[in-house]
Amino acid sequence: MTIDKQTSYYRWMEIVPALLVWGTFVLMILLSFLVPAVVAIFIILFDVYWFLKTVYFAVYLHASYKKLRVNMKTDWLEKLQTDERTKERWQSLWHLIVLPMVKEEYEVVRETFVRLSGSNYPRENFLVVLALEERAGEHAQEVGKKIEAEFGELFGGFLVTTHPQNIPGEHIGKGSNESWAVHEAKDKIIDARHISGAEVIVSVFDIDTQIYPDYFGILSYTFLTTTHPLRSSYQPVPFFINNIFEAPALSRIIGFSGTFWHLMQQSTPEKLVTFSSHSMPYQALVDIGFWHTDVVSEDSHIFFQCLTHYEGDWRTVPLFYPVSMDANVARTFWGTMINMYKQQRRWAWGSENVAYLFSEFKKHPRISWRTKFFWKFNILEGFHSWATNSIIIFALGWLPIFIGGQAFRITMLAYNLPSITQWILTGASFGIVTTAALSLFLLPPKPEGKVKWWQYVYYFISWALMPITLIIFGAFPAIDAQTRLAVSGKWRLDFWVTPKHRKAMQ
């Protein structure tokens, strides 16, 4: 299923995110020249806002981390078996687990299946689909055969699918592969066994996603006890730590920053949108016609598909429980830097959902204006902040002094602007200290032994690079993605698969 993108309104809304971003930068420069005092006051107020936001971030991060630690210590299978609300129902649930892959090495795929087969949950309730791409050639087929030979008999159902290439109207991406895979599972497993769709939960995992033992226990428990189980997605916290000890400092910071952002978002479920590896009811996928096959950001897009299809009656339920994924590591340092930028740009391409959401809201008058305003504001503000906040804070704060003219430079406001902003940002740096300290607690056991004390110190100090990562690997790829979306044509992005690498594979 594809999206109708041919209307002028849809095209206009693809331009809006970039228009807001570049309009902000132009206004900052123009007003710094015309009314430098006004811009200086704005910068001070903006820095105060940033300080309050770091406090907000730290509070919710701490609250989410406490819940996550409790959940990780709970035996969720035992809870399913003893809780009055679940003990008579949980065994009827089926978990359809879809693992799309392209050209990943066998070692990466095998690690995922080892963790999956070691789950603290009955494996006979797992229906596993390894979703290959025809364009990946013979290598993917060989990996599929080896995985099926080693793990195929361990689960209640196992299927290897191959998504054909060059289907008219489809774009290269996970969404088209996932749709093909679930269609195949529907015909060959679910319908063939007469399994009720209401009893199937679909979990879509990136191929490097390694589950923790009780993931399917807490997922099943949450599904059976939440208020709207068939109108909800279920989101774990992505930990980018599979290969964290191989990652250079900038890659570690990017990985942990993403982890902390998603961990904090768990405590604000009203804003929570699905990301990467997540779970949702199978019946909802059938109702909406599966994933759109012409989008790049299928992980967040599926949330908005459901939100509009069900007239606003959709939400994401936080699990406060992790899944483990790869940090960005290539064979060389500069290869890692390039891959990090491309990965962040692909994630920032989620701004394509702005046009889809605004267009769909026009078609659904039954969705309340409050719901429409809430999501319109949040999606626009989110992508605008991603592209502009760090540049305003760390790069544009000096503009009034540089281009505001001599008359402004001799004022007390101009004289005190650097010290005021420095004082506020120094206070806000406690957020970096908090996340740096928390990152040490999330480090997994080192494969070849214990982490040395000096490594902890090095990992902590490396967080001083945060301002660099926020601009180079945060704002810049977001500006790039939104500008490409606005220009369109040959500048549009296709799905880019982040290469998965382990030193042992060299």
C-alpha positions in Angstrom: 0.0 0.0 0.0 1.3 3.4 -1.0 0.5 7.1 -0.1 -1.2 9.6 -2.3 1.5 12.3 -2.5 0.3 14.1 -5.6 -1.7 16.9 -4.0 -0.3 20.4 -3.8 -1.1 20.5 -0.1 1.0 17.4 0.5 4.0 18.9 -1.4 3.7 22.2 0.5 3.8 20.4 3.8 7.0 18.6 2.8 8.6 22.1 2.4 7.3 23.5 5.7 9.9 21.9 8.1 12.9 23.2 6.1 11.1 26.6 5.6 10.8 26.9 9.4 14.4 25.9 10.0 16.0 28.2 7.4 13.6 31.0 8.3 14.8 30.8 11.9 18.4 31.1 10.9 17.8 34.0 8.5 15.7 35.8 11.1 18.5 35.3 13.7 21.0 36.9 11.4 18.8 39.7 10.2 17.5 40.7 13.6 20.9 40.5 15.1 21.9 43.2 12.7 18.7 45.3 13.0 17.7 44.9 16.6 20.6 43.3 18.4 19.3 44.1 21.9 16.1 42.1 21.2 18.0 39.1 19.9 20.4 39.3 22.9 17.4 39.1 25.3 15.9 36.3 23.2 19.2 34.4 23.5 19.3 34.8 27.3 15.7 33.6 27.6 16.4 30.7 25.2 19.4 29.7 27.3 17.1 29.8 30.4 14.6 27.6 28.6 17.4 25.2 27.7 18.5 25.1 31.4 15.0 24.3 32.5 14.7 21.7 29.8 17.8 19.9 31.1 16.3 19.9 34.6 13.1 18.4 33.1 15.2 15.9 31.1 17.2 14.8 34.2 14.1 14.4 36.4 12.3 12.2 33.8 15.4 10.3 33.0 16.0 9.4 36.6 12.3 8.4 37.0 12.5 6.2 33.9 15.7 4.6 34.9 14.3 3.6 38.3 11.3 1.9 36.7 13.5 0.2 34.1 15.8 -1.2 36.9 12.8 -2.6 38.8 11.4 -4.2 35.6 14.7 -5.8 34.7 14.8 -7.5 38.1 11.3 -8.9 37.8 10.5 -12.4 36.6 7.8 -11.5 34.2 7.0 -15.1 33.2 6.3 -15.9 36.9 4.1 -12.8 37.1 2.1 -13.9 34.1 1.6 -17.3 35.7 0.4 -15.9 39.0 -1.4 -12.6 38.4 -5.2 -13.1 38.4 -5.6 -10.9 35.3 -3.2 -12.9 33.2 -2.7 -16.5 34.4 -5.6 -17.9 32.4 -4.9 -15.9 29.3 -1.2 -15.5 28.6 -0.7 -19.0 27.1 -3.1 -18.2 24.2 -0.9 -15.4 23.0 1.3 -15.8 19.9 4.4 -13.6 19.2 5.0 -13.0 15.5 8.7 -11.9 15.4 9.8 -10.3 12.2 13.6 -9.8 11.6 14.3 -7.9 8.3 17.8 -8.2 7.0 19.8 -7.2 3.9 23.5 -8.0 3.7 24.4 -8.4 7.4 27.0 -11.0 8.3 26.0 -14.4 9.7 27.7 -13.6 13.0 25.5 -10.6 13.6 22.3 -12.4 12.7 23.3 -15.5 14.8 23.9 -13.3 17.9 20.3 -12.1 17.6 18.9 -15.6 17.3 21.0 -16.9 20.3 19.5 -14.2 22.5 16.0 -14.9 21.1 16.3 -18.6 21.7 17.4 -17.9 25.3 14.3 -15.9 26.2 12.6 -16.6 29.5 9.3 -17.4 27.6 8.0 -20.5 25.9 9.6 -20.7 22.5 6.6 -22.7 21.1 4.6 -19.4 21.3 7.1 -17.7 18.9 6.4 -17.5 15.2 9.7 -16.2 13.8 10.1 -14.7 10.3 13.6 -14.0 8.9 12.8 -11.5 6.2 15.4 -11.4 3.4 15.7 -9.1 0.4 16.1 -10.4 -3.1 18.4 -7.5 -3.9 20.9 -8.8 -1.3 21.7 -11.7 -3.5 23.1 -15.1 -2.7 24.8 -14.0 0.5 21.5 -13.3 2.3 20.1 -16.6 1.1 23.1 -18.5 2.5 22.7 -16.7 5.9 19.0 -17.6 5.9 19.7 -21.3 5.2 22.3 -21.4 8.0 20.0 -19.7 10.5 17.1 -21.9 9.6 19.2 -25.1 10.0 20.5 -24.0 13.4 17.4 -22.4 15.0 14.4 -23.3 12.9 13.2 -26.2 15.0 13.5 -24.2 18.3 10.3 -22.2 17.8 6.6 -22.8 17.3 6.9 -21.6 13.7 9.8 -20.5 11.5 9.7 -18.9 8.1 12.3 -17.4 5.8 10.8 -14.9 3.3 12.4 -13.1 0.4 11.0 -9.7 -0.6 11.2 -9.3 -4.4 12.9 -6.3 -5.8 11.5 -3.7 -8.2 7.9 -4.0 -7.2 6.1 -1.1 -8.9 5.4 1.8 -6.5 7.6 0.5 -3.7 10.7 2.2 -2.3 13.7 0.3 -1.0 13.2 0.1 2.8 12.2 -1.9 5.8 8.5 -1.1 5.4 8.1 -2.9 2.1 10.1 -5.9 3.4 8.1 -6.1 6.6 4.8 -5.9 4.7 5.8 -8.7 2.5 7.0 -10.8 5.4 3.9 -10.4 7.5 1.7 -11.1 4.4 3.6 -14.4 4.0 3.3 -15.2 7.7 -0.5 -14.5 7.4 -1.0 -16.9 4.6 1.5 -19.7 5.6 1.3 -19.6 9.4 -1.5 -17.6 11.0 -4.4 -18.4 8.6 -3.1 -21.9 7.9 -3.2 -22.7 11.6 -6.5 -20.8 12.1 -4.8 -18.6 14.8 -7.0 -15.7 16.0 -5.6 -12.4 14.9 -6.6 -10.8 18.2 -4.2 -13.2 20.0 -1.1 -12.3 17.9 1.4 -9.6 18.8 3.9 -8.6 16.1 7.4 -7.6 17.2 9.5 -6.0 14.4 13.2 -6.0 15.3 16.2 -4.7 13.5 18.5 -7.6 12.7 21.0 -6.5 15.3 18.4 -6.3 18.1 19.2 -8.6 20.9 16.4 -9.1 23.4 16.8 -9.3 27.2 15.4 -12.5 28.7 12.1 -11.1 30.0 11.1 -8.9 27.0 8.3 -11.1 25.8 7.1 -11.7 29.4 6.7 -7.9 30.1 5.3 -7.4 26.7 2.6 -10.1 27.2 1.9 -8.8 30.7 1.5 -5.2 29.5 -0.7 -6.3 26.6 -3.0 -8.3 28.8 -3.3 -5.6 31.5 -3.3 -2.3 29.6 -6.6 -0.5 29.0 -6.5 -0.5 25.2 -4.5 -3.5 24.2 -5.6 -3.6 20.5 -5.3 0.1 20.1 -1.7 0.4 21.3 1.9 0.0 20.2 4.5 -1.2 22.7 7.9 0.5 22.9 11.0 -0.8 24.6 14.1 1.3 25.3 16.9 0.9 22.7 20.3 0.4 24.3 23.0 1.0 21.7 25.6 -1.2 23.5 26.0 -4.5 21.6 29.5 -3.4 20.5 30.0 -0.4 22.7 33.6 -1.3 23.6 34.6 -1.2 19.9 32.9 2.2 19.4 35.0 5.5 19.3 34.1 8.2 21.8 31.8 10.2 19.5 29.9 7.0 18.5 29.5 6.0 22.2 28.1 9.5 23.0 25.7 9.4 20.1 24.6 5.9 21.1 24.0 6.8 24.7 22.4 10.1 23.9 19.8 8.2 21.8 19.3 5.7 24.6 18.8 8.5 27.2 16.4 10.3 24.9 14.2 7.3 24.4 14.5 6.4 28.1 13.3 9.8 29.1 10.4 9.7 26.6 9.1 6.6 28.4 8.0 8.9 31.2 6.0 11.1 28.8 3.9 8.4 27.0 1.5 11.0 25.6 4.3 12.1 23.2 5.8 8.6 22.7 6.0 7.4 19.0 7.3 4.0 17.9 11.0 3.8 17.1 13.0 1.1 15.4 12.3 -2.2 17.3 8.8 -2.3 18.8 5.7 -4.4 19.1 2.0 -3.9 18.1 -1.2 -6.0 17.6 -1.3 -8.1 14.5 -5.0 -7.2 14.0 -4.1 -3.5 13.7 -1.7 -4.2 10.9 -4.4 -6.1 9.0 -6.9 -3.3 9.5 -4.6 -0.6 8.2 -3.3 -2.7 5.3 0.2 -3.2 6.7 3.1 -0.8 6.3 3.2 1.8 3.5 5.8 0.6 1.1 6.9 4.0 -0.2 8.3 5.6 3.0 11.8 5.6 4.6 10.9 6.1 8.3 8.5 3.1 8.6 9.0 2.7 12.4 7.5 6.1 13.3 5.2 6.2 10.3 3.3 3.1 11.4 2.3 4.9 14.5 0.8 7.7 12.5 -0.9 5.3 10.2 -2.7 3.8 13.1 -3.4 7.1 14.8 -5.3 8.4 11.7 -6.9 5.1 10.8 -8.4 4.7 14.2 -9.6 8.4 14.4 -7.1 9.3 17.1 -7.7 6.2 19.2 -4.0 5.0 19.2 -1.2 5.4 21.7 2.2 4.0 22.5 2.6 2.2 25.8 6.1 2.4 27.3 7.5 -0.9 28.5 10.4 0.5 30.6 12.4 -2.4 29.5 15.4 -2.5 27.1 16.4 -4.2 23.9 20.1 -4.1 22.9 21.3 -2.8 19.5 24.6 -1.9 17.8 26.4 1.4 18.3 27.7 2.7 15.0 31.1 1.1 14.2 32.8 0.8 10.8 36.1 -0.6 9.9 37.8 2.8 10.2 37.4 5.9 12.3 36.3 8.1 9.4 34.0 5.3 8.2 32.3 5.4 11.5 31.9 9.2 11.4 30.4 9.0 7.9 28.0 6.2 8.9 26.9 8.1 12.1 26.0 11.1 10.0 24.1 9.0 7.4 22.2 7.2 10.2 21.2 10.4 11.9 20.1 11.8 8.6 18.0 8.8 7.9 16.3 9.1 11.3 15.8 12.9 10.7 14.1 11.9 7.4 11.2 11.2 9.7 10.1 14.7 8.9 8.4 13.2 5.9 5.7 12.3 8.4 4.8 15.9 8.8 3.2 16.0 5.3 1.5 12.7 5.8 0.0 13.6 9.2 -1.3 17.0 8.2 -2.8 15.6 5.0 -4.5 12.7 6.8 -5.9 14.9 9.5 -7.8 16.8 6.8 -9.4 13.5 5.7 -10.6 12.6 9.3 -13.0 15.2 10.7 -13.9 12.9 13.6 -10.5 13.3 15.1 -10.7 16.0 17.8 -9.1 19.4 17.2 -7.1 18.9 20.4 -5.6 15.7 19.2 -4.8 17.3 15.8 -3.2 20.4 17.4 -1.2 18.3 19.9 0.4 16.1 17.3 0.8 18.8 14.7 2.7 21.0 17.2 4.7 18.1 18.6 5.9 16.8 15.3 6.8 20.3 13.9 8.4 21.4 17.2 10.4 18.2 17.5 12.0 18.4 14.1 12.6 22.1 14.3 14.3 21.8 17.7 16.4 18.9 16.4 17.8 21.1 13.6 18.1 24.5 15.4 18.5 24.3 19.2 22.1 23.3 19.4 23.2 25.8 16.7 21.3 28.7 18.5 22.9 27.8 21.8 26.5 27.1 20.8 26.9 29.0 17.5 24.5 31.9 17.1 24.6 33.3 20.7 27.4 35.7 19.7 25.8 37.1 16.6 24.4 40.4 18.2 27.9 41.3 19.4 29.6 40.5 16.1 27.1 42.1 13.7 25.0 44.3 16.0 27.1 47.4 15.4 29.2 49.6 17.7 26.2 51.2 19.3 25.1 47.9 20.7 28.6 46.7 21.6 29.1 49.5 24.1 25.9 48.7 26.0 25.9 46.9 29.3 23.7 44.1 27.8 26.4 43.4 25.1 29.1 43.5 27.8 27.3 41.0 30.0 25.8 38.8 27.3 28.8 36.3 27.1 29.0 36.0 30.9 25.3 35.6 31.4 25.0 32.9 28.7 28.1 31.1 30.0 26.7 31.1 33.5 23.4 29.7 32.4 25.0 27.0 30.2 27.4 26.1 32.9 24.4 25.4 35.2 22.8 23.4 32.4 25.9 21.2 32.1 24.8 19.2 35.1 22.5 17.4 32.6 25.6 16.2 30.8 27.2 15.2 34.0 24.1 13.2 34.9 23.9 11.4 31.6 27.7 10.7 31.7 27.4 9.1 35.1 24.4 7.1 34.1 26.1 5.8 31.0 28.7 4.1 33.2 26.0 2.1 34.9 24.6 0.9 31.5 27.9 -0.4 30.3 27.6 -4.2 29.7 30.3 -6.7 30.9 33.4 -6.4 28.7 33.8 -9.5 26.6 37.5 -10.1 27.5 37.3 -9.1 31.1 36.4 -6.3 33.5 36.3 -2.6 32.6 39.5 -0.9 34.0 39.1 2.1 36.3 40.9 4.3 33.8 38.4 3.3 31.1 35.5 4.5 33.3 37.3 7.9 33.7 38.0 8.1 30.0 34.3 7.2 29.1 33.1 9.9 31.6 35.5 12.6 30.4 34.6 11.9 26.7 31.2 13.4 27.3 32.8 16.8 27.0 32.4 16.2 23.3 28.7 16.5 23.6 28.4 20.0 22.1 30.2 18.8 19.0 28.0 15.8 18.6 24.8 17.9 19.1 25.8 20.1 16.1 27.7 17.9 13.7 25.7 14.7 14.3 22.5 16.2 15.4 21.6 19.6 13.9 23.5 19.2 10.6 22.0 15.9 9.5 18.5 17.2 10.5 19.0 20.3 8.4 20.3 18.1 5.6 17.3 15.8 5.7 14.7 18.5 5.9 16.3 20.5 3.1 16.4 17.5 0.9 12.8 16.8 1.5 11.9 20.4 0.6 14.0 20.4 -2.6 12.8 16.8 -3.5 13.6 15.3 -6.8 17.0 13.6 -7.0 17.8 14.9 -3.5 15.2 12.7 -1.8 16.6 10.0 0.4 16.1 6.2 0.0 16.4 3.9 3.0 20.0 3.6 4.1 21.0 0.4 5.9 23.4 1.1 8.7 26.3 -1.4 8.2 26.8 -3.8 11.1 30.4 -4.5 12.0 32.3 -6.5 14.6 36.1 -6.5 15.0 35.9 -10.3 15.1 34.5 -10.2 11.5 37.6 -8.5 10.1 
